[in-house]
Amino acid sequence: MAPAMLRVSVSDGAGGAARAPGLGAWLARTAPRRVRGEVAVALVGDRRMRTLNRRYRGVDRATDVLSFAAGSHPRSPADAADAADAADGGPPGPFLGDVVIATGVAARQARAEGHAIGTEYRILALHGLLHLMGYDHETDGGRMARAERRLRRRGGLDRGLLERSRGRVTR
């Protein structure tokens, strides 16, 4: 198998290690082969996610996942991970953006769905990556749902976020 063209760093949102074994490598393998560059995934607490959701979307509650395309926002909580990765040889292409996942929301959703938290992180990271690629499930006539379905199968996931949420997901 050819090396991944996507480089994914995963942090706790403050540049520290995150408890998500294999998440970055899984997302890099599962991403569309045409995607090149770097993505930072930050796992943050619900309080931090609520602050981000309120600031950038005007919604005063924690959500499961937010995506911030490069250049679309003042630097996000994943900055420290970016710097650490760059010191590690640099990214293979442009920085695509940040995917921020709320750990508490993810844990509750994983319990409700009957799967492991690691599975939920994968579902949310994939959804966030698709938003970084320009997909928007609210306006694209099902293109994002089709892409998510194809990629989740490649990544070994039974169901995706759009399939189970039907309109409740946010970016």
Summary of the structure (lengths in Angstrom):
residues: 171
radius of gyration: 14.7
end to end distance: 31.5
largest distance: 43.7
contacts: 544
relative contact order: 0.18
helix: 43%
strand: 16%
